[in-house]
Amino acid sequence: MYSSQYTVIIAEDEELLLTNLVSKINNLGTDFIVTGQSQTGIQAYDLVKELQPDLLITDIRMPIMDGLTLIKNVKEYYPMTQFIITSGFSDFDYAKSAISLGVSEYLLKPIDSDELKKALSKVEDYFSSEENNYIASFSQASSRSTPDEIAEMVRDYIVKNYASEINLNLMAKSLHYSSSYLTKIFCSRYQCTPSKYLINLRIQKARSLLSHHPEYTIRQVGESVGYTDQGYFSRIFKRQTGVSPFEYREMQIHP
């Protein structure tokens, strides 16, 4: 069912701070709703897999799996998720690491309600802008469109915009669907999820660039197909092909 609200999972190991943060978000009057809470990184990751939230707010210092590792894992499989980091440590190295992972905001504890609201507003502005883009792209879609036609529209959008960030949750919202329903009708037509289709397309394009454009660095190849982080691109590429981008290029040069 379509909802105008954005879903949030919070990961915080201290129960009192967790409860307080949930209460603050609920009382700020924003369009964010907390749908999951966790006190360990592993539990948070399981919640992300189950609920696929729009936003993950996580402490850096988490038991079992720390916040930065949690974000890396979530980004790899759920790249549409946005992030806010919280920490009681004003360590610049942590802040730099968070920024390199594409984290929207880095908030120091104790979290000020005004700062939290500013951070959420920044994320909401991003979501609103992206959602408007999807609405414009799918304006031809209507209640008269069949599931196959919707799936084809989504596929065509991915093919045209694979090098850009694509957010399935916002795409679904613009069509007044849940992301799970959109995934279901896409799978029915193309036998894979939209996210898997996007990854396969990006890796296919990357293979072509690695083979035919030796002047491109590995970083440039990754950026050309939508991966701004070279390490992330290399991990995705190796998981899909069994070899790193560098090894793949070497195999094409010296078969």
Secondary structure, 3 states (H helix, E strand, C coil): CCCCCEEEEEECCCHHHHHHHHHHHHHCCCCEEEEEEECCHHHHHHHHHHHCCCEEEEECCCCCCCHHHHHHHHHHHCCCCEEEEEECCCCHHHHHHHHHCCCCEEEECCCCHHHHHHHHHHHHHHHHHHHHHHHHHCCCCCCCCCHHHHHHHHHHHHHHHCCCCCCHHHHHHHCCCCHHHHHHHHHHHHCCCHHHHHHHHHHHHHHHHHHHCCCCCHHHHHHHCCCCCHHHHHHHHHHHHCCCHHHHHHHHHCC
